[in-house]
Amino acid sequence: MATRAAVARRAKPKARSKAKPKPRPARKTVEISSLASELAVFTGTANPALAKAICSALKVQPSDCLVGRFSEGEIRVKINENIRGKDVFIVQPTCPPPNDNLMELLIMLDAVRRASARRITAVVPYYGYARQDRKDQPRVPITAKLVANLITTAGANRVLTMDLHAGQIQGFFDIPLDHLYAINVFEHAIKQKKLKPLVVVSPDVGGIKMARAYAKRLNAGLAIVDKRRASPESTEVMHILGEVNGRICLLVDDLIATGGSLLEASRALKRAGARGIYGAVTHAVLSGPALEYLTSSPMQELMVTDTIPLSGRRHPKITVMSVAPLLADAIQRIHYEQSVSSLFDGVHA
């Protein structure tokens, strides 16, 4: 006869063992750059190489769009991807041919605005039509203000540009404008050349502020080329304000068009006893006889940036430096709402 303890053991139900659930296979995730998913960089036909270099620095792919011409010459633009809610940047300098490139920029701005972009930034490394920035004669336009109005009306929410011909152009815009300086690009290259004793030279009175900023950053002297005309018929007489005899001179300017001013300035510096002459100019327009002037100039080297493409206008004296990393850094800071002015601390003299 079974004892009570044995009966109790038989009557007690066995505890069920909790089976561990089989682990689910890990899902395959596709890594997508958060920057690439939120930001789009478009380019017109003005300087696609620069736009590609900017995208490479940002580690994003250039956005897909069609920029072409209809049979009669009108500009045709079509955005080939969804940009609704994105932060859009359009890289388009208004360099030669300025009318075509400016119109391309305006039409692209309109297309992107109608595609419901969250914010549109016009990246204009070279801002054309800037030399007519004031009414210095009767019955002349102020084209720098006109172009600012056109860019704003076309749909830009902000503008990113570099080394404007005149600082007051920033005030022509009723939208935020970020102004970069090529001194960030030139400074390292100039220091590597170890040009001593160095004097930074402004080719005219209007460029004193820029020259002073270079002199401050490079710990160099400062000189100014004063151009005066004795009479309407006589040639220009050059005066050098500052000590250049026996020194290496660095001519700095925002743009070189025909190159006449730089040619005359370099010759005047040579006559004044300069031991070596170099140039650092942001925008290489190089129109008309610019290359011929450069050949006959005593200047040893002219450093320029790639804000304007130099296709077919190469010269042994020209060294091109890229502003793509600087523009890419500024674009990233704008996208993440960070300070852009910190990129050029100390530039203002």
VOGU-3710 file (C-alpha; in Angstrom, 3 decimals, decimal comma):
1> matraavarr> 0,000/0,000/0,000  1,469/3,273/-1,111  2,336/5,858/1,511  0,760/9,321/1,557  4,070/10,904/0,481  4,292/8,685/-2,579  0,720/9,460/-3,547  1,395/13,163/-3,186  4,475/12,900/-5,405  2,488/11,113/-8,104
11> akpkarskak> -0,389/13,594/-7,898  1,877/16,704/-8,230  1,993/17,819/-11,855  5,402/18,151/-13,482  6,556/21,713/-14,164  6,668/22,450/-17,834  10,065/23,472/-19,105  9,981/26,860/-20,826  11,410/26,400/-24,280  13,675/29,243/-25,380
21> pkprparktv> 12,401/30,923/-28,557  14,590/30,447/-31,571  16,471/33,648/-32,428  15,154/35,367/-35,524  17,594/35,894/-38,332  19,018/39,430/-38,327  17,537/41,697/-40,947  19,884/42,944/-43,595  20,169/46,700/-43,252  21,306/49,002/-46,022
31> eisslasela> 23,522/51,792/-44,712  22,391/55,095/-46,129  24,236/58,302/-45,328  21,921/60,558/-43,337  23,449/63,509/-45,175  22,664/61,993/-48,583  19,060/61,282/-47,577  18,414/64,856/-46,418  20,517/66,882/-48,863  20,612/67,272/-52,650
41> vftgtanpal> 23,333/68,982/-54,702  22,478/69,997/-58,273  24,652/71,640/-60,904  24,101/73,448/-64,148  26,530/73,473/-67,053  28,697/76,375/-65,787  31,165/74,349/-63,683  30,140/70,695/-63,283  33,694/69,676/-62,316  33,563/71,892/-59,224
51> akaicsalkv> 30,125/70,542/-58,265  31,412/66,980/-58,611  34,405/67,789/-56,394  32,077/69,320/-53,784  29,916/66,168/-53,799  33,034/64,030/-53,437  34,095/66,039/-50,382  30,581/65,703/-48,929  30,530/61,966/-49,789  27,209/62,273/-51,602
61> qpsdclvgrf> 26,223/61,624/-55,201  25,363/64,577/-57,456  21,596/64,814/-57,776  20,026/63,913/-61,101  18,634/66,637/-63,296  18,443/67,483/-66,982  19,851/70,833/-68,092  19,719/71,213/-71,859  18,427/73,345/-74,690  15,335/73,312/-76,852
71> segeirvkin> 15,834/73,542/-80,605  15,519/77,348/-80,626  18,027/77,758/-77,783  15,753/78,111/-74,761  17,043/76,448/-71,594  15,312/73,241/-70,586  15,469/71,949/-66,980  13,906/68,849/-65,426  14,525/67,459/-61,923  14,752/63,673/-62,257
81> enirgkdvfi> 14,403/62,663/-58,600  12,164/63,314/-55,610  13,421/66,298/-53,563  10,273/67,031/-51,574  11,302/68,264/-48,132  15,046/68,162/-48,880  17,740/70,760/-48,292  18,781/71,624/-51,857  21,997/73,303/-53,036  22,429/74,466/-56,645
91> vqptcpppnd> 26,076/74,990/-57,680  26,187/77,462/-60,558  28,730/80,297/-60,936  27,581/83,038/-63,293  30,876/83,004/-65,194  31,251/83,422/-68,990  28,937/83,070/-70,820  27,266/85,024/-67,987  23,826/85,415/-69,567  23,373/81,690/-70,244
101> nlmellimld> 24,712/80,630/-66,845  22,620/83,179/-64,946  19,464/82,117/-66,790  20,246/78,456/-66,067  20,532/79,262/-62,362  17,209/81,114/-62,313  15,350/78,338/-64,134  16,860/75,663/-61,896  15,822/77,636/-58,805  12,263/77,819/-60,126
111> avrrasarri> 12,190/74,090/-60,925  13,451/73,117/-57,473  11,019/75,486/-55,746  8,093/73,943/-57,632  9,362/70,466/-56,657  8,659/71,331/-52,977  12,225/71,501/-51,665  12,375/72,417/-47,970  15,144/75,007/-48,430  17,041/76,180/-51,510
121> tavvpyygya> 20,574/77,574/-51,411  22,108/79,108/-54,517  25,829/78,292/-54,426  27,347/80,978/-56,678  31,144/80,714/-56,299  31,625/83,536/-58,820  28,952/86,238/-58,682  28,817/87,882/-62,095  27,468/91,340/-62,956  29,103/92,545/-59,726
131> rqdrkdqprv> 31,292/95,261/-61,230  28,282/97,541/-61,706  27,571/97,819/-57,996  26,840/101,554/-57,712  25,673/104,467/-59,830  29,055/106,083/-60,501  27,853/107,776/-63,713  24,536/109,226/-64,849  22,001/106,809/-66,375  23,760/103,519/-65,587
141> pitaklvanl> 22,232/100,391/-64,001  23,177/98,695/-60,746  23,326/95,157/-62,113  24,620/93,621/-58,886  21,336/94,565/-57,193  19,265/93,479/-60,213  20,801/89,978/-60,174  20,256/89,742/-56,412  16,558/90,488/-56,958  16,303/87,902/-59,739
151> ittaganrvl> 17,894/85,139/-57,618  15,576/85,895/-54,704  12,449/86,050/-56,870  13,351/82,783/-58,622  13,116/80,933/-55,303  16,460/80,971/-53,434  16,156/80,989/-49,641  19,841/81,798/-49,122  23,043/82,370/-51,119  26,574/81,029/-50,691
161> tmdlhagqiq> 29,278/82,905/-52,593  32,993/83,723/-52,506  35,077/86,915/-52,689  32,482/89,362/-53,951  33,825/92,214/-56,063  32,411/94,664/-53,515  31,434/93,891/-49,943  28,291/96,008/-50,068  26,710/93,512/-52,486  25,890/91,408/-49,428
171> gffdipldhl> 23,363/94,097/-48,485  21,655/93,868/-51,877  20,052/90,559/-50,839  16,918/90,359/-48,692  17,761/86,725/-47,861  20,711/85,344/-45,825  24,058/85,364/-47,639  27,223/83,529/-46,564  30,422/85,105/-47,904  33,549/82,917/-48,093
181> yainvfehai> 37,122/84,040/-48,732  39,735/82,329/-50,909  42,479/83,357/-48,496  41,700/80,078/-46,696  42,835/78,263/-49,847  45,820/80,452/-50,763  47,338/80,843/-47,289  48,775/77,346/-46,952  50,273/77,335/-50,469  51,891/80,737/-49,989
191> kqkklkplvv> 53,400/79,755/-46,648  54,869/76,610/-48,212  56,743/78,721/-50,770  58,571/80,518/-47,913  58,546/83,867/-49,699  60,642/86,162/-47,500  60,736/89,095/-47,083  57,131/89,215/-48,318  55,016/92,277/-49,105  51,318/91,955/-49,988
201> vspdvggikm> 50,353/94,454/-52,694  46,933/95,776/-53,658  46,802/96,598/-57,419  44,466/99,529/-56,725  43,086/101,566/-53,859  39,807/99,601/-53,877  41,551/96,366/-52,890  43,276/97,703/-49,751  40,974/95,825/-47,364  41,663/92,470/-48,999
211> arayakrlna> 45,420/93,127/-49,147  45,468/94,107/-45,473  43,734/90,851/-44,543  46,327/88,833/-46,491  49,190/90,777/-44,900  47,782/90,093/-41,445  47,387/86,345/-42,033  50,802/85,991/-43,714  52,621/88,285/-41,271  53,848/90,358/-44,224
221> glaivdkrra> 54,250/94,002/-45,174  51,660/95,987/-47,108  51,932/98,141/-50,242  49,462/99,788/-52,621  49,712/100,596/-56,324  48,153/104,005/-56,907  47,046/104,552/-60,501  46,591/108,124/-61,660  45,976/109,671/-65,055  47,698/112,982/-65,851
231> spestevmhi> 45,148/113,800/-68,578  42,472/112,000/-70,589  44,977/111,412/-73,385  48,071/110,429/-71,398  48,975/106,974/-70,176  48,623/105,932/-66,553  51,429/106,763/-64,137  52,043/104,201/-61,388  52,977/105,145/-57,840  53,926/102,595/-55,196
241> lgevngricl> 52,867/103,350/-51,628  55,036/101,162/-49,411  58,487/99,550/-49,409  58,977/96,904/-52,137  62,664/97,304/-53,085  64,499/93,995/-52,650  61,355/92,211/-51,470  59,043/89,547/-52,863  55,646/90,995/-53,775  52,315/89,186/-53,722
251> lvddliatgg> 49,601/90,914/-55,770  46,121/89,981/-54,487  42,737/90,693/-56,093  39,256/89,226/-56,337  39,224/88,737/-60,120  41,362/89,037/-63,234  39,500/89,884/-66,448  41,761/91,235/-69,203  44,676/91,419/-66,771  45,643/94,983/-67,666
261> slleasralk> 45,731/96,219/-64,068  47,862/93,313/-62,861  50,220/93,716/-65,827  50,760/97,406/-65,120  51,092/96,790/-61,383  53,666/94,028/-61,844  55,741/96,180/-64,186  55,644/99,081/-61,722  56,787/96,766/-58,926  59,636/95,491/-61,079
271> ragargiyga> 60,770/99,060/-61,792  60,604/99,786/-58,064  63,112/96,996/-57,383  60,901/94,033/-56,410  62,980/90,834/-56,211  60,071/88,554/-57,160  56,400/89,004/-58,085  53,569/86,523/-57,495  49,799/86,841/-57,846  46,830/85,384/-55,937
281> vthavlsgpa> 43,477/86,055/-57,622  40,249/84,259/-56,758  38,255/84,393/-59,997  40,112/83,758/-63,264  37,798/85,316/-65,858  40,782/85,719/-68,246  38,967/87,473/-71,073  40,409/89,176/-74,153  44,231/89,480/-74,176  44,642/88,242/-70,577
291> leyltsspmq> 46,917/85,307/-71,457  49,104/87,487/-73,691  49,429/90,052/-70,907  50,356/87,304/-68,467  53,079/86,044/-70,807  54,674/89,503/-71,056  54,235/90,227/-67,355  57,230/89,956/-64,973  54,982/87,959/-62,651  56,504/84,546/-61,926
301> elmvtdtipl> 53,319/82,708/-60,908  49,600/83,458/-60,784  47,586/81,405/-58,296  43,843/81,183/-59,026  40,937/79,041/-57,836  38,527/76,806/-59,739  35,433/78,968/-59,150  35,591/79,456/-62,934  36,642/76,558/-65,207  39,829/77,206/-67,200
311> sgrrhpkitv> 39,042/74,981/-70,154  41,204/76,054/-73,093  42,839/78,911/-71,164  45,719/77,166/-69,449  49,046/78,965/-69,054  52,432/77,849/-67,662  52,347/80,657/-65,079  48,864/79,730/-63,770  48,408/77,418/-60,778  44,838/76,350/-60,007
321> msvapllada> 43,740/75,609/-56,431  40,408/74,024/-55,608  37,815/75,678/-53,392  35,663/72,513/-53,363  36,642/71,428/-49,798  35,898/74,920/-48,463  32,509/75,084/-50,215  31,674/71,538/-49,092  32,471/72,452/-45,492  30,242/75,529/-45,750
331> iqrihyeqsv> 27,394/73,505/-47,292  27,591/70,942/-44,486  27,569/73,697/-41,863  24,549/75,365/-43,465  22,714/72,036/-43,573  23,358/71,327/-39,894  22,693/74,963/-38,879  26,279/75,506/-37,697  28,414/78,632/-37,873  29,909/79,462/-41,271
341> sslfdgvha> 31,770/82,569/-40,126  34,157/80,422/-38,073  35,651/79,201/-41,362  37,257/82,589/-41,966  38,051/83,898/-38,498  40,785/86,499/-38,737  40,165/87,349/-42,394  38,768/90,797/-41,631  41,643/93,157/-41,061
//
